[in-house]
Amino acid sequence: MKKLSVVLASILVAACASTPKQESAPAAQANDKNMSTPAATTAPVSDVESESQKLAAEVQELQKQSVYFDFDKSSIKAQYQDVIAKEAQFVKEHNNDVVTVEGNADERGSTEYNLGLGNRRAEAVEKRLEILGVQAKQIKVISNGEEKPRLTCHEEKCWQENRRADFVHTLG
């Protein structure tokens, strides 16, 4: 009798732990008819997947933002304070995030000079992030110098676009 009780208890535990059965086709079709939106007929997304998708979209939007600089300058203009503040807020809310600030320069100047200028620009943004409360361990700084231009024409409209600091997030 004890063995039978143990076997029945094991079966009950196993049955509770198994995945739920799919609805039969007629019941599923009836439910589909009662649903009014096309999205309701798709497979449900788990909360974890939904949060992951929202997080990825937020990171993608943040990475579209850049801080732009004047020619041969590394001081941050007032109009880019909000961009840096949004970055700071995100990094502070996500302890496993590391933001890499990539400093860039236009093509004018030597390779060595532009690497230094890109570094000064990235460090200026880094300092502002730290002032806003981001931990130093969550920030990396690199300089691309003139090696990663967004635009490649040889005129002011391109040079303006290439004098920037970009943000790259790595969620750990």
MDTraj code that builds the backbone (N, CA, C; nanometers):
import mdtraj as md
import numpy as np

residues = "MET LYS LYS LEU SER VAL VAL LEU ALA SER ILE LEU VAL ALA ALA CYS ALA SER THR PRO LYS GLN GLU SER ALA PRO ALA ALA GLN ALA ASN ASP LYS ASN MET SER THR PRO ALA ALA THR THR ALA PRO VAL SER ASP VAL GLU SER GLU SER GLN LYS LEU ALA ALA GLU VAL GLN GLU LEU GLN LYS GLN SER VAL TYR PHE ASP PHE ASP LYS SER SER ILE LYS ALA GLN TYR GLN ASP VAL ILE ALA LYS GLU ALA GLN PHE VAL LYS GLU HIS ASN ASN ASP VAL VAL THR VAL GLU GLY ASN ALA ASP GLU ARG GLY SER THR GLU TYR ASN LEU GLY LEU GLY ASN ARG ARG ALA GLU ALA VAL GLU LYS ARG LEU GLU ILE LEU GLY VAL GLN ALA LYS GLN ILE LYS VAL ILE SER ASN GLY GLU GLU LYS PRO ARG LEU THR CYS HIS GLU GLU LYS CYS TRP GLN GLU ASN ARG ARG ALA ASP PHE VAL HIS THR LEU GLY".split()
xyz = np.array([
    [0.0812, -0.1185, 0.0000],
    [0.0000, 0.0000, 0.0000],
    [0.0861, 0.1258, 0.0000],
    [0.1965, 0.1224, 0.0807],
    [0.2865, 0.2360, 0.0841],
    [0.3471, 0.2607, -0.0528],
    [0.3866, 0.1522, -0.1214],
    [0.4465, 0.1669, -0.2536],
    [0.3465, 0.2297, -0.3502],
    [0.2234, 0.1891, -0.3427],
    [0.1208, 0.2443, -0.4303],
    [0.1009, 0.3935, -0.4025],
    [0.1015, 0.4307, -0.2762],
    [0.0868, 0.5722, -0.2396],
    [0.2027, 0.6543, -0.2922],
    [0.3257, 0.6013, -0.2819],
    [0.4441, 0.6720, -0.3304],
    [0.4378, 0.6870, -0.4821],
    [0.3973, 0.5804, -0.5515],
    [0.3872, 0.5840, -0.6965],
    [0.2809, 0.6864, -0.7390],
    [0.1655, 0.6856, -0.6742],
    [0.0593, 0.7798, -0.7075],
    [0.1023, 0.9240, -0.6789],
    [0.1704, 0.9453, -0.5676],
    [0.2191, 1.0792, -0.5343],
    [0.3202, 1.1258, -0.6390],
    [0.4085, 1.0354, -0.6829],
    [0.5077, 1.0688, -0.7856],
    [0.4404, 1.1061, -0.9170],
    [0.3394, 1.0312, -0.9526],
    [0.2669, 1.0602, -1.0771],
    [0.1976, 1.1953, -1.0660],
    [0.1391, 1.2225, -0.9512],
    [0.0709, 1.3496, -0.9311],
    [0.1690, 1.4659, -0.9409],
    [0.2852, 1.4531, -0.8786],
    [0.3871, 1.5584, -0.8853],
    [0.4344, 1.5759, -1.0293],
    [0.4584, 1.4678, -1.0979],
    [0.5033, 1.4748, -1.2364],
    [0.3962, 1.5399, -1.3247],
    [0.2720, 1.5084, -1.3004],
    [0.1636, 1.5652, -1.3801],
    [0.1523, 1.7148, -1.3565],
    [0.1722, 1.7576, -1.2343],
    [0.1651, 1.9013, -1.2039],
    [0.2833, 1.9763, -1.2624],
    [0.3973, 1.9125, -1.2732],
    [0.5178, 1.9783, -1.3236],
    [0.5241, 1.9816, -1.4751],
    [0.4431, 1.9027, -1.5419],
    [0.4505, 1.8985, -1.6871],
    [0.3869, 2.0229, -1.7473],
    [0.4154, 2.0459, -1.8725],
    [0.3595, 2.1621, -1.9408],
    [0.2125, 2.1383, -1.9695],
    [0.1320, 2.2435, -1.9702],
    [-0.0111, 2.2258, -1.9957],
    [-0.0355, 2.1793, -2.1389],
    [-0.1416, 2.1024, -2.1529],
    [-0.1763, 2.0515, -2.2851],
    [-0.2331, 2.1642, -2.3692],
    [-0.2130, 2.1540, -2.5010],
    [-0.2704, 2.2506, -2.5945],
    [-0.4207, 2.2283, -2.6019],
    [-0.4930, 2.3363, -2.6283],
    [-0.6374, 2.3227, -2.6457],
    [-0.6650, 2.2375, -2.7688],
    [-0.7765, 2.1704, -2.7644],
    [-0.8140, 2.0954, -2.8829],
    [-0.8483, 2.1934, -2.9944],
    [-0.8424, 2.1496, -3.1165],
    [-0.8628, 2.2369, -3.2319],
    [-0.9973, 2.3093, -3.2291],
    [-1.1115, 2.2426, -3.1997],
    [-1.2394, 2.3152, -3.1991],
    [-1.2417, 2.4262, -3.0929],
    [-1.1878, 2.3997, -2.9754],
    [-1.1877, 2.5015, -2.8696],
    [-1.0979, 2.6174, -2.9088],
    [-0.9824, 2.5882, -2.9685],
    [-0.8903, 2.6940, -3.0107],
    [-0.9556, 2.7801, -3.1188],
    [-1.0281, 2.7155, -3.2113],
    [-1.0952, 2.7909, -3.3163],
    [-1.2036, 2.8794, -3.2577],
    [-1.2752, 2.8313, -3.1573],
    [-1.3793, 2.9107, -3.0941],
    [-1.3176, 3.0335, -3.0274],
    [-1.2030, 3.0147, -2.9622],
    [-1.1358, 3.1272, -2.8986],
    [-1.0883, 3.2279, -3.0017],
    [-1.0373, 3.1801, -3.1158],
    [-0.9902, 3.2692, -3.2210],
    [-1.1039, 3.3565, -3.2723],
    [-1.2250, 3.3007, -3.2815],
    [-1.3397, 3.3762, -3.3307],
    [-1.3790, 3.4861, -3.2324],
    [-1.3551, 3.4627, -3.1040],
    [-1.3925, 3.5600, -3.0018],
    [-1.2914, 3.6722, -2.9865],
    [-1.1737, 3.6565, -3.0407],
    [-1.0692, 3.7577, -3.0272],
    [-1.0836, 3.8593, -3.1385],
    [-1.0746, 3.9880, -3.1031],
    [-1.1050, 4.0916, -3.2001],
    [-0.9837, 4.1475, -3.2719],
    [-0.8633, 4.1336, -3.2170],
    [-0.7465, 4.1933, -3.2816],
    [-0.6595, 4.0863, -3.3435],
    [-0.5921, 4.1201, -3.4541],
    [-0.5040, 4.0224, -3.5181],
    [-0.3910, 3.9791, -3.4259],
    [-0.3421, 4.0685, -3.3425],
    [-0.2310, 4.0336, -3.2539],
    [-0.2716, 3.9273, -3.1535],
    [-0.3992, 3.9204, -3.1217],
    [-0.4450, 3.8243, -3.0229],
    [-0.4329, 3.6817, -3.0726],
    [-0.4227, 3.6599, -3.2019],
    [-0.4133, 3.5248, -3.2549],
    [-0.2703, 3.4733, -3.2587],
    [-0.1732, 3.5595, -3.2283],
    [-0.0349, 3.5142, -3.2283],
    [-0.0021, 3.4498, -3.0957],
    [0.1057, 3.3754, -3.0934],
    [0.1485, 3.3088, -2.9710],
    [0.1840, 3.4138, -2.8667],
    [0.1478, 3.3902, -2.7403],
    [0.1785, 3.4886, -2.6360],
    [0.3292, 3.4970, -2.6128],
    [0.3743, 3.6179, -2.5850],
    [0.5153, 3.6407, -2.5570],
    [0.5308, 3.6418, -2.4061],
    [0.6286, 3.5708, -2.3562],
    [0.6484, 3.5670, -2.2120],
    [0.6913, 3.7039, -2.1624],
    [0.6710, 3.7265, -2.0337],
    [0.7100, 3.8547, -1.9743],
    [0.8589, 3.8794, -1.9892],
    [0.9382, 3.7738, -1.9772],
    [1.0838, 3.7882, -1.9891],
    [1.1205, 3.8303, -2.1316],
    [1.0598, 3.7664, -2.2307],
    [1.0871, 3.8021, -2.3698],
    [1.0420, 3.9447, -2.3983],
    [0.9267, 3.9830, -2.3457],
    [0.8751, 4.1170, -2.3662],
    [0.9682, 4.2207, -2.3044],
    [1.0135, 4.1973, -2.1833],
    [1.1074, 4.2887, -2.1177],
    [1.2382, 4.2963, -2.1947],
    [1.2836, 4.1825, -2.2424],
    [1.4079, 4.1786, -2.3198],
    [1.3944, 4.2595, -2.4485],
    [1.2805, 4.2483, -2.5137],
    [1.2564, 4.3231, -2.6364],
    [1.2497, 4.4732, -2.6087],
    [1.1835, 4.5106, -2.4997],
    [1.1747, 4.6525, -2.4625],
    [1.3134, 4.7080, -2.4315],
    [1.3919, 4.6305, -2.3602],
    [1.5269, 4.6728, -2.3248],
    [1.6129, 4.6902, -2.4498],
    [1.6043, 4.5955, -2.5416],
    [1.6813, 4.6041, -2.6662],
    [1.6400, 4.7272, -2.7472],
    [1.5119, 4.7561, -2.7517],
    [1.4641, 4.8732, -2.8245],
    [1.5135, 5.0021, -2.7591],
    [1.5141, 5.0041, -2.6263],
    [1.5616, 5.1226, -2.5541],
    [1.7106, 5.1446, -2.5794],
    [1.7887, 5.0373, -2.5754],
    [1.9322, 5.0478, -2.6031],
    [1.9548, 5.0964, -2.7451],
    [1.8795, 5.0428, -2.8387],
    [1.8937, 5.0831, -2.9790],
    [1.8664, 5.2332, -2.9957],
    [1.7642, 5.2836, -2.9288],
    [1.7331, 5.4267, -2.9363],
    [1.8447, 5.5103, -2.8741],
    [1.8957, 5.4662, -2.7589],
    [2.0038, 5.5399, -2.6937],
    [2.1286, 5.5457, -2.7816],
    [2.1569, 5.4367, -2.8497],
    [2.2777, 5.4301, -2.9313],
    [2.2674, 5.5139, -3.0584],
    [2.1488, 5.5599, -3.0920],
    [2.1321, 5.6485, -3.2074],
    [2.1737, 5.7915, -3.1730],
    [2.1801, 5.8214, -3.0433],
    [2.2131, 5.9558, -2.9974],
    [2.3644, 5.9770, -2.9973],
    [2.4056, 6.0963, -3.0306],
    [2.5471, 6.1335, -3.0271],
    [2.5593, 6.2722, -2.9668],
    [2.6796, 6.3015, -2.9200],
    [2.7133, 6.4351, -2.8728],
    [2.8076, 6.4930, -2.9770],
    [2.7734, 6.6102, -3.0303],
    [2.8532, 6.6714, -3.1367],
    [2.9375, 6.7857, -3.0813],
    [3.0524, 6.8068, -3.1447],
    [3.1501, 6.9052, -3.0982],
    [3.1844, 7.0038, -3.2081],
    [3.2305, 7.1215, -3.1657],
    [3.2814, 7.2211, -3.2599],
    [3.4195, 7.1783, -3.3087],
    [3.4634, 7.2395, -3.4147],
    [3.5941, 7.2103, -3.4732],
    [3.7045, 7.2276, -3.3686],
    [3.7856, 7.1233, -3.3538],
    [3.9032, 7.1238, -3.2670],
    [3.8687, 7.1488, -3.1201],
    [3.7470, 7.1134, -3.0783],
    [3.7031, 7.1339, -2.9399],
    [3.6589, 7.0029, -2.8773],
    [3.6665, 6.9993, -2.7439],
    [3.6174, 6.8831, -2.6712],
    [3.5222, 6.9233, -2.5589],
    [3.4799, 7.0481, -2.5585],
    [3.3837, 7.0917, -2.4566],
    [3.2421, 7.0567, -2.5033],
    [3.1610, 7.0152, -2.4079],
    [3.0246, 6.9715, -2.4387],
    [2.9327, 7.0922, -2.4463],
    [2.8601, 7.1016, -2.5560],
    [2.7646, 7.2105, -2.5755],
    [2.6401, 7.1851, -2.4896],
    [2.5768, 7.2930, -2.4463],
    [2.4579, 7.2839, -2.3608],
    [2.3471, 7.2005, -2.4251],
    [2.3337, 7.2065, -2.5564],
    [2.2250, 7.1356, -2.6240],
    [2.2368, 6.9835, -2.6151],
    [2.3525, 6.9315, -2.5722],
    [2.3716, 6.7864, -2.5623],
    [2.3680, 6.7352, -2.4180],
    [2.3375, 6.8237, -2.3228],
    [2.3287, 6.7817, -2.1827],
    [2.2166, 6.6798, -2.1619],
    [2.1044, 6.6974, -2.2312],
    [1.9930, 6.6027, -2.2167],
    [2.0274, 6.4652, -2.2721],
    [2.1028, 6.4603, -2.3806],
    [2.1448, 6.3320, -2.4380],
    [2.2276, 6.2562, -2.3350],
    [2.3217, 6.3246, -2.2739],
    [2.4082, 6.2607, -2.1742],
    [2.3269, 6.2221, -2.0506],
    [2.2323, 6.3066, -2.0110],
    [2.1481, 6.2761, -1.8949],
    [2.0657, 6.1492, -1.9173],
    [2.0119, 6.1310, -2.0378],
    [1.9354, 6.0091, -2.0686],
    [2.0248, 5.8859, -2.0627],
    [2.1443, 5.8989, -2.1161],
    [2.2405, 5.7882, -2.1099],
    [2.2715, 5.7541, -1.9646],
    [2.2977, 5.8563, -1.8856],
    [2.3313, 5.8360, -1.7444],
    [2.2175, 5.7667, -1.6707],
    [2.0956, 5.8115, -1.6929],
    [1.9797, 5.7531, -1.6261],
    [1.9676, 5.6044, -1.6593],
    [1.9837, 5.5704, -1.7859],
    [1.9731, 5.4303, -1.8270],
    [2.0810, 5.3453, -1.7594],
    [2.2045, 5.3917, -1.7626],
    [2.3156, 5.3138, -1.7063],
    [2.2966, 5.2973, -1.5559],
    [2.2518, 5.4005, -1.4880],
    [2.2294, 5.3907, -1.3433],
    [2.1180, 5.2918, -1.3103],
    [2.0185, 5.2813, -1.3964],
    [1.9069, 5.1893, -1.3741],
    [1.9432, 5.0448, -1.4071],
    [2.0519, 5.0237, -1.4797],
    [2.0922, 4.8895, -1.5216],
    [2.2360, 4.8641, -1.4755],
    [2.2478, 4.8067, -1.3569],
    [2.3798, 4.7845, -1.2970],
    [2.4699, 4.6943, -1.3797],
    [2.4114, 4.6141, -1.4671],
    [2.4918, 4.5239, -1.5498],
    [2.5298, 4.5862, -1.6838],
    [2.4974, 4.7139, -1.7034],
    [2.5289, 4.7824, -1.8287],
    [2.6655, 4.8484, -1.8202],
    [2.7387, 4.8391, -1.9284],
    [2.8630, 4.9143, -1.9445],
    [2.8469, 4.9947, -2.0721],
    [2.8666, 5.1256, -2.0627],
    [2.8557, 5.2107, -2.1800],
    [2.9964, 5.2463, -2.2257],
    [3.0217, 5.2265, -2.3529],
    [3.1479, 5.2675, -2.4133],
    [3.1232, 5.3982, -2.4859],
    [3.2003, 5.4992, -2.4492],
    [3.1913, 5.6290, -2.5154],
    [3.3023, 5.6323, -2.6195],
    [3.2625, 5.6437, -2.7459],
    [3.3578, 5.6434, -2.8570],
    [3.3746, 5.7856, -2.9097],
    [3.4948, 5.8399, -2.8922],
    [3.5239, 5.9740, -2.9414],
    [3.5688, 5.9695, -3.0865],
    [3.5197, 6.0639, -3.1659],
    [3.5502, 6.0691, -3.3091],
    [3.5928, 6.2095, -3.3495],
    [3.6642, 6.2166, -3.4597],
    [3.7100, 6.3449, -3.5142],
    [3.6894, 6.3445, -3.6653],
    [3.6896, 6.4633, -3.7245],
    [3.6822, 6.4674, -3.8698],
    [3.8208, 6.4389, -3.9279],
    [3.8309, 6.4380, -4.0580],
    [3.9534, 6.3952, -4.1253],
    [4.0671, 6.4967, -4.1209],
    [4.0374, 6.6182, -4.0822],
    [4.1410, 6.7216, -4.0804],
    [4.2319, 6.6999, -3.9595],
    [4.3578, 6.7176, -3.9775],
    [4.4551, 6.6930, -3.8717],
    [4.5222, 6.5587, -3.8923],
    [4.6325, 6.5371, -3.8229],
    [4.7053, 6.4111, -3.8380],
    [4.6306, 6.2983, -3.7667],
    [4.6649, 6.1769, -3.8003],
    [4.6033, 6.0607, -3.7364],
    [4.6241, 6.0658, -3.5859],
    [4.7456, 6.0977, -3.5431],
    [4.7768, 6.1023, -3.4000],
    [4.6966, 6.2125, -3.3309],
    [4.6913, 6.3296, -3.3944],
    [4.6172, 6.4407, -3.3346],
    [4.4695, 6.4044, -3.3206],
    [4.4120, 6.3452, -3.4237],
    [4.2704, 6.3106, -3.4218],
    [4.2392, 6.2014, -3.3199],
    [4.3320, 6.1084, -3.2988],
    [4.3123, 6.0087, -3.1933],
    [4.3077, 6.0764, -3.0569],
    [4.3975, 6.1721, -3.0355],
    [4.3977, 6.2459, -2.9094],
    [4.2718, 6.3285, -2.8915],
    [4.2274, 6.3938, -2.9980],
    [4.1059, 6.4758, -2.9924],
    [3.9829, 6.3878, -2.9649],
    [3.9746, 6.2748, -3.0321],
    [3.8646, 6.1818, -3.0069],
    [3.8639, 6.1342, -2.8627],
    [3.9817, 6.1107, -2.8076],
    [3.9938, 6.0680, -2.6681],
    [3.9482, 6.1787, -2.5730],
    [3.9891, 6.3030, -2.5983],
    [3.9464, 6.4149, -2.5135],
    [3.7945, 6.4313, -2.5169],
    [3.7356, 6.4120, -2.6326],
    [3.5897, 6.4223, -2.6442],
    [3.5200, 6.3116, -2.5649],
    [3.5694, 6.1905, -2.5783],
    [3.5107, 6.0788, -2.5039],
    [3.5283, 6.0986, -2.3536],
    [3.6436, 6.1476, -2.3112],
    [3.6677, 6.1709, -2.1688],
    [3.5790, 6.2829, -2.1144],
    [3.5494, 6.3838, -2.1945],
    [3.4595, 6.4909, -2.1511],
    [3.3202, 6.4343, -2.1226],
    [3.2739, 6.3466, -2.2099],
    [3.1436, 6.2831, -2.1900],
    [3.1497, 6.1909, -2.0683],
    [3.2585, 6.1166, -2.0542],
    [3.2759, 6.0281, -1.9386],
    [3.2654, 6.1080, -1.8084],
    [3.3335, 6.2200, -1.8001],
    [3.3297, 6.3026, -1.6784],
    [3.1880, 6.3497, -1.6488],
    [3.1154, 6.3868, -1.7528],
    [2.9774, 6.4322, -1.7323],
    [2.8897, 6.3171, -1.6832],
    [2.9086, 6.1978, -1.7372],
    [2.8337, 6.0806, -1.6904],
    [2.8621, 6.0547, -1.5426],
    [2.9871, 6.0670, -1.5027],
    [3.0240, 6.0444, -1.3628],
    [2.9623, 6.1516, -1.2724],
    [2.9606, 6.2757, -1.3182],
    [2.8969, 6.3833, -1.2409],
    [2.7485, 6.3527, -1.2197],
    [2.6871, 6.2897, -1.3182],
    [2.5454, 6.2541, -1.3109],
    [2.5205, 6.1250, -1.2335],
    [2.6264, 6.0657, -1.1767],
    [2.6091, 5.9513, -1.0881],
    [2.6418, 5.8151, -1.1454],
    [2.6923, 5.8075, -1.2667],
    [2.7298, 5.6778, -1.3241],
    [2.8630, 5.6346, -1.2626],
    [2.8706, 5.5093, -1.2228],
    [2.9933, 5.4569, -1.1642],
    [3.1010, 5.4442, -1.2712],
    [3.2237, 5.4770, -1.2336],
    [3.3361, 5.4715, -1.3281],
    [3.3519, 5.3322, -1.3880],
    [3.3213, 5.2282, -1.3104],
    [3.3364, 5.0910, -1.3617],
    [3.2357, 5.0581, -1.4718],
    [3.1335, 5.1428, -1.4894],
    [3.0330, 5.1202, -1.5927],
    [3.0609, 5.2005, -1.7198],
    [3.1757, 5.2668, -1.7252],
    [3.2078, 5.3504, -1.8409],
    [3.3428, 5.3096, -1.8976],
    [3.3468, 5.2932, -2.0290],
    [3.4720, 5.2724, -2.1016],
    [3.4862, 5.3863, -2.2009],
    [3.6080, 5.4220, -2.2307],
    [3.6352, 5.5311, -2.3236],
    [3.7314, 5.4813, -2.4298],
    [3.6974, 5.5072, -2.5562],
    [3.7904, 5.4775, -2.6655],
    [3.7883, 5.5934, -2.7644],
    [3.8930, 5.6022, -2.8424],
    [3.8990, 5.7027, -2.9477],
    [3.9103, 5.6328, -3.0818],
    [3.8244, 5.6714, -3.1724],
    [3.8330, 5.6218, -3.3098],
    [3.9093, 5.7200, -3.3977],
    [3.9384, 5.8372, -3.3431],
    [4.0016, 5.9401, -3.4254],
    [3.9148, 5.9668, -3.5465],
    [3.9759, 5.9618, -3.6638],
    [3.9020, 5.9850, -3.7889],
    [3.8635, 5.8549, -3.8584],
    [3.8825, 5.7415, -3.7912],
    [3.8677, 5.6100, -3.8551],
    [3.7241, 5.5623, -3.8757],
    [3.6250, 5.6219, -3.8102],
    [3.4857, 5.5779, -3.8262],
    [3.3956, 5.6950, -3.8658],
    [3.4180, 5.7510, -3.9833],
    [3.3318, 5.8630, -4.0241],
    [3.1916, 5.8143, -4.0593],
    [3.0925, 5.8969, -4.0307],
    [2.9556, 5.8674, -4.0750],
    [2.9363, 5.9136, -4.2181],
    [2.9976, 6.0255, -4.2496],
    [2.9906, 6.0795, -4.3849],
    [3.1323, 6.0977, -4.4364],
    [3.1515, 6.0777, -4.5665],
    [3.2879, 6.0789, -4.6196],
    [3.3160, 6.1896, -4.7202],
    [3.2277, 6.2861, -4.7353],
    [3.2589, 6.3962, -4.8259],
    [3.3625, 6.4874, -4.7589],
    [3.4213, 6.5749, -4.8342],
    [3.5281, 6.6600, -4.7830],
    [3.4796, 6.8044, -4.7728],
    [3.3715, 6.8226, -4.6960],
    [3.3163, 6.9556, -4.6756],
    [3.2545, 6.9641, -4.5365],
    [3.2177, 7.0843, -4.4963],
    [3.1756, 7.1101, -4.3583],
    [3.0591, 7.0228, -4.3129],
    [2.9590, 6.9959, -4.3978],
    [2.8446, 6.9161, -4.3534],
    [2.8881, 6.7762, -4.3088],
    [2.9889, 6.7205, -4.3733],
    [3.0404, 6.5886, -4.3334],
    [3.1291, 6.5999, -4.2102],
    [3.2127, 6.7008, -4.2080],
    [3.3026, 6.7180, -4.0939],
    [3.2225, 6.7374, -3.9646],
    [3.1118, 6.8138, -3.9722],
    [3.0275, 6.8337, -3.8541],
    [2.9735, 6.7017, -3.8020],
    [2.9301, 6.6153, -3.8916],
    [2.8729, 6.4862, -3.8525],
    [2.9788, 6.3943, -3.7903],
    [3.1017, 6.4110, -3.8282],
    [3.2087, 6.3227, -3.7816],
    [3.2742, 6.3692, -3.6520],
    [3.2459, 6.4902, -3.6073],
    [3.2994, 6.5414, -3.4803],
    [3.1999, 6.5082, -3.3706],
    [3.2139, 6.3892, -3.3124],
    [3.1090, 6.3431, -3.2208],
    [3.1626, 6.2416, -3.1207],
    [3.0794, 6.2141, -3.0219],
    [3.0995, 6.1016, -2.9293],
    [2.9763, 6.0146, -2.9402],
    [2.9972, 5.8852, -2.9568],
    [2.8882, 5.7876, -2.9687],
    [2.8832, 5.7014, -2.8438],
    [2.7685, 5.6365, -2.8228],
    [2.7471, 5.5492, -2.7082],
    [2.7199, 5.4068, -2.7554],
    [2.7889, 5.3111, -2.6953],
    [2.7657, 5.1702, -2.7247],
    [2.7421, 5.1005, -2.5905],
    [2.6248, 5.0383, -2.5768],
    [2.5885, 4.9721, -2.4514],
    [2.6141, 4.8230, -2.4611],
    [2.6675, 4.7681, -2.3533],
    [2.6897, 4.6242, -2.3424],
    [2.6225, 4.5782, -2.2138],
    [2.5123, 4.5095, -2.2282],
    [2.4415, 4.4588, -2.1101],
    [2.4973, 4.3223, -2.0733],
    [2.5428, 4.3112, -1.9522],
    [2.6052, 4.1859, -1.9074],
    [2.5108, 4.0933, -1.8397],
])
top = md.Topology()
chain = top.add_chain()
for i, resn in enumerate(residues, 1):
    res = top.add_residue(resn, chain, resSeq=i)
    for name in ("N", "CA", "C"):
        top.add_atom(name, md.element.get_by_symbol(name[0]), res)
traj = md.Trajectory(xyz[None], top)
